[in-house]
């Protein structure tokens, strides 16, 4: 069977009778079985997805199918799906079954998407390599000795390896975009509040976003369009109208102005292949008539410290509910209530999650609250103000998605700082709540994918995907010529 890389191709073949939804699901199930060494899925809904495919086939026959009929997707193991396990890649949620379905997931189901399984991720979405999962690391399909990125590594590899057509991940500091870059696919983080977080297991509530990973910008835009919008269950979700992102176009009234991050193009800390790829992209944009200028962010060095102080603080609060009392893992050797808490949380959480809980507890402690947490909130406001000044003059901000291509498994596990630096270009969008997208930008000499990131002002996802489509179609044209 054809290995589909776009939903439009699937729809064409469904309409012409070349393929059925059942055949699609069977095809993906075979591929999942063949690619088990990648460790992408923590649970595959084989029987259920086949039965649901039969229902969708009947709907297609009757002309009553939803917009996503034939779209086979996987969901990251932090999204609730009623009656199915959800563990956030952690032992602490052992044998836990979701009691309700996340709003974003339900909206996809309502449009007849077929969920084929849940995907491996860094524990509680904390990580940049997908090595922090209780289910073991995910491997990059381009080179199985390398990481896929994190925390949505399983979701990105599933799309990369053709184990499903698209995936739904979460992005707290780059967890959709960074693995998308490492795997050569498209990852979209919407504006904070564009998609309801109801049913998403929280890491850092003022940063978390649900976002799609797909082979094409069109598919990511379609998934965003369906998931976005108000939700009575989430008081932080925006009530702004949802645009038709799949039909978005760039304004023709004036040349668009694009800023690029000088450090992303000139810094020796960025891999040479990535610098060269983005320089070529900047040249092609100028040749196409865009105004492209370098900028410097005075608070660039403050991005990661601000992000990690605030996210660890929020994580320490959010994860306090996982205590071994009501559900999930409980240590068998406890003797009293205090030992129940201590032993269950120590054994239930992995080392990276414990590290972040301890850091967050420290910065929220009475002695250090003002020195760290309050100051980080103040710097967050300054970063937002500086970002607003950039977008008062420019329409987009361009940068590499990551400073390096995918690194080897185990290469950075002993140096947390080096691991955290993998997020240097992605965290800004989460700190300020702006939308951003990672698109493929070629490969290095070893064939490892390279990503390019675009950021836009809040709720300008339409323009963002329109420019991303233009750039990816240009890249595909150049690739065909080569």
N, C-alpha and C positions, 0 to 999 in steps of 0.2 A: 504493500500500500504506500501511497505518497506520504512523505513526511511533511505535513503541512506546517508552514511558517507564517500564515496569516489567516485571520478569520474570514476574510473575503473569499479566499480560495476554498475554504471549507463550505461556506454558504453556496458558492457556485456549484460545487460537486453534489451537495445535498439537493439542491433544486433540480439538477439534471439526472439525479438517480445514480450517479457514479458510486456514491457511498451512503451509508446510513449512520445514524448516531451509534447504534450498537456496534457496527464495524469499527467506528472511530475508537470507542472505548476499548474494544478487544485489542485493537492495534496498540493503544497506549499501555494496556496491561501487559502485553507481551514485551514491550520495550522496557517497562519498569522491572520486570523479572530479569531481563537480560542485563540491565544496568544496576543491579543491586549493589555492586561494589562501590558505587558512588555514594551510597547511604543517604539518599535523598528523602525517602518517605519513611515516616515512623509508623504509619498505618495506611493501608490501601483499602478503599471501600469497593472491592471488586464486584461482589454480588449486587450490592446496592446501586452502584453506578450503571451496571448493565441493565438492571430492572428499570432504572430511571430513564436510560437511553431508549428503551422500548416505548415508554410513555411519551417521550419527546418525538420519537418517530411517528407515533400515531397523531400527535398534535400537528406535526408538519403535513401529514396526509390530509388532515381536516382543515388546514389553513388557520390554525389557532395557536401557533407556536410564538413564544416570546422572542425578543430581539437577540437573545444569546443562545438560541437553539443550535446545538452543535458545538458550542464552546465548552471544551473540557478543561477544567481548571483544578489547581491544587490550592490549599489554604495553609498558611503558616501556622505552626503549632502554638499560637497565642490567640487564635480567634475561636470563639465559642460556636459550636454547632450542636444543637440540642440532640441528646441521645448518643453523642460520640465523645470519645476521650479527648481531653485537652490537657497537655502537661507542661507547656512552655519550655520544653527541652529539659525538664527538671525532675529529680527524684521526689521532690517535696510534694508534687501533685500526682503521686503514684495512684493509679486506678481511679482517678477522678473522672467523672462524666459530666459534661456540660448540661446545665439545666435549661438553657435557652440559646437561641441563635443570635449571633451578632447582627446588628442592623445591616451592615455592609454585605454580609454573607446572605442574609435573607433577601435583599434586593437583587442580588445575582440569581438566586434560586427562583425568585418571582419572574425573572425573564428567561427561565429555562436553561441556565448554565448547569453543567453536570460536574459535581465535585467528585474527583477521583481519589482523594486522600489528603492526609495532613502531612506537612513537610517539616523536616528537621530544621532546627535553628539553634543559635546560641541561647543558653539558658536565660530565660526571662528577657530575651532580646538584648542581652548585654555581651557585646563582643563584635570584633571586626574581622573574624576569620572562620566562624562556625566550628571552632575547636572546643567550645565550652559547653557542649551539649551532653546530657546524661546518656544520649543515644550514640555517642561517638561522633567524630568529625565527618563532615561532608567533603567530598573530593571534587575538584574542578574538572569538568569533562575535557577541557582543552589540554590538561596535563594533570594526571591524577596524583602527582607528587606535590601539588600546590593547593592552596586554600581556595575556596570559592568566594571569599569575602563574607561579611556578616553584618547584621545577625541573620538576615533572610537568605542565607547561603543555599539551603535546600530549595527554596522557592526559585532562586535564580538558575541553579543547575538543572532543575526540572524543565525549565523553558529552554535552556541552552542545549540539553541532551535530547529534547523532543519527547519528554515523558508526559507532558501535557501541553496544551497550547498557550496557557497563561497561568500566572500565579498571583495570589494576593498576599502581600507581605506587610510589614510595619516598619516605619522609619522614625527613629528617635534622634539620631545624629548622622544619618546616612545609610541606614540599614536596608533600604531598598536600592538606593543609587550606587553604593559602593560595590555590593555583589553583582549588580547589573553590569558595572564597568569591568569587573574581573572576569565576567562570563560572556561579555560581548552581546548583551541584550539591552532592552530599554527598561529603565526604572523611573517611575514618576512619583514624586512626593508632592501632594497638593498643599494648598494653603492650610495652615492650622485651623481646624474647625470646618473645613469644606466637607469632610466625610465624618459621620458620627463614629465616636469611639466606643459606643455601647457594645459590649461583648468582646472588647479587646482587653486582654490581661495587661494591666498597667505596668509600665516601667517608670517613666517620668511623665506625669499627666499633662504638664504644660508644654511638652515637647512631642509626645507621641502622635503619629499620623499613620493611617492606613493608606497603602498605595499599591498600584498594580505593577507587575513585571510581565513583559510581553516581548515578542519578537519584533513587533512594529509599533510605531508611535500611534497609528490609527487604532490598534487594538487596545493600547493603554488608555487612549482618550475615550474610547467607548466604555471601557470598564469604569473609568472615573465618572463619566456622565451618568451612569446607572447607579453607582454607589453614593454619589454626592447628594446633598440636600438636607433640609431640616429633619429633626428627629425629636420627638417628645421625650425620649429616654435620655438624651444628652443635652444638658443645659449649655454646654460650650460650643455646640455646633452652630454654624452660621445659618441665618435665614435668607441670605442673599439668593436670588434666583440662580438656577443651574443653567449655564450656557450649553449650547449644542457644540461641545468640544470637537466632535467628529467632523463638523462642517466649518470650523474656525478658519479664518484667513487673516493674513497680515494686512494692515492698512496700507493703502497705496498712495495716501495723500502726501507723504514725505519720506525721505530716506530714514530707515530705522537706525537708531544709535545704539551701539553695543560697546559696553566697557569690558575690558578683560583684565584679569588680575595679573599684574606685572610679575609677582612672585611665582605664579603658576607657569610662566613662560620663560623666565630668566634665572630663577633660583637653581643652583646646583644641587639642592636637596630634592629636586624633581628629576625623575629618570629622564635621560637624554632622549629616548624614543618618544616619550610622552610630550616633552618640550617641542621636539621637531614636528610631531603630529599636530599639535595645537597651533604652532606657527604657520604650518601649511593651511590650516583651517582659517586662520585670521587673514592670510593673504587672499584666499578664495572669496572670503566675505567682502573684503575691500574691492576686489575685482568685480563682484556682483553689485556694487554700488552702496553697500552699507558703510556707515561711519563707524569705525572701530578704533577705540582709543585705549591706551593703558591707564590703569588707575592703581593707586596704593591704598590699602586699608590700614590706617594708623593703629587700629586695635586688633590686627591680625594675630599678634602674639597672645592676645587675651582671649581669643575664641575658645580654645580647648580648655584652659583653666576654668573659665566661666561655665562652659558646658558641663564639665565633670563635677564641679562643685554643686551646681544646681540639680543635675540629674541624679547624682548619688544621694543628695538630700531627699529628693522626692522618692527615690527608690527605697530608702530606708523606712520611709513612712508607708509607702504602698505595700511593701513586702512584709510588714509587721503582721498582716492578717494570716500569713502562712505559718501557723504555730504548732501544727501537729495535733490540735485539739478537736477541731470539727471535721476535717477531711484531709485526705492526702497522707503522706508518710508520717508514721509515728514510731519512734525508736522503741524497741521491745524491752530494753534494759532500764527503763525509767523507774525511779523510786518515789518521786514526789513531783509536784507541779513544776517547780523550778527546773528540775532535771529533765522533765518532759519537754519544756521549751528549749533548753540548751542542747540536749542531745538530738532532738528531732531536727532542729534548724541547722545544727552543725553537720549532721550526716545527710540531711535532705538537700541542702544547698551546695553547689559546687564552689570551688575556690574563688573564681572571679566574682560571683554574686556575693559571697561573704565579704570579699575585699570592698566591694562598692557599698554594701550595707554598713560596714564599719566606717568607711570614709564619710558616708552621709550622716551617720549618727554623730561622728566627731564634729562635723561642720555645723550641726544643729544643736550641739551642746551649749549650755548656758555660757560657758567661758569663751567660746569661740564663735558664737552665732553672728555677732556684729562684724568680727574680723573676717569671716569667710562668707557666710550665706548672705548677709545684708550687702556686703561689698560686691558680691557677684551679681546680685540683683541690680545694683546701681550700674555696674559695667554692662550688664545685659541691655539696660535702657540706652546707654551710650552707643553700644553697637547697633541697636535699632535705629537710633538717630543718624548715625553715620551711613547706614544702609539706605535710609530714606533720602539722604542728600545725594547719594549716588543715583538713585532712581528718579530723582527730580530732574536729572540731566540726561539719563540714559534709559533705554527701554529694557535692556537685558544686561546681565552680568555673566560673562563667560569665563570658565576656568577648567583645568583638568578635574575629573571626578576624584582621582586618587593621585598621590605623588609617585606611585610605582605600579607596575603590573602585579598580578597575583604573586605572592611570595610563597615559599615552600612551607609545607606543614611542619610545625614545630620550630620554625625559624625565629619567631618573636614571642613565643610563649613565656620565656624566662625574663623578658624585658617589657613590662606593661607599658612604659612610656613610648617605646618604639611602636608597639601595637596601637596605642591611642593616636599616634601621629598619622596613621592611615586615614583618619577622619578629618584631617586638617581643612580640606576644601569643602566638605559636606556639612559640617556642623553649623555654619552660619545660617543656612536656610531654616534650621530648627530653632536656633536661638532667637531669630526674629520672626519666625512663623510664615516665611514666604514660600511660594511654590518653586520647585526645581526639578529638573529632569536630567537623567544621564542617558546619553545615546552612544552607540559604538563609534569609535574614531580610528579604526584600523587596528593593526597588531604590531608588536615589536618583532625583532629579528628572530625570536624563538617561536613566533606564532601566538603569543599571549595577547588577549584582547586589551584594548586601550579605550577608556571612556572619556567623553567630553560632557561637561555639565553646563547647563543654562539655568539661570535664575531670573524670575520676573517679579513684579510687584504683586501684592496680595490680590487674589481672585482674578489674576490675569492668565489663568491656565489655558484659555483659548489661544492667546497670542503665543504662549510658550510652546504648545504642541504644534501650532502652525509653523513656527520657525524650526522646530525640531524635525518636522516632516520634510521641510525644504532641505535641511542639512542632510538628513538620512537618505533622501532620494538622490541628492547630489553625490553622496558618498557611494551609493549603490551604482550610480551611473559610471563614476570613475572606476569602481571595482570591476564592472563589466568590461570597460575598455582595457583594463590591465589584463 
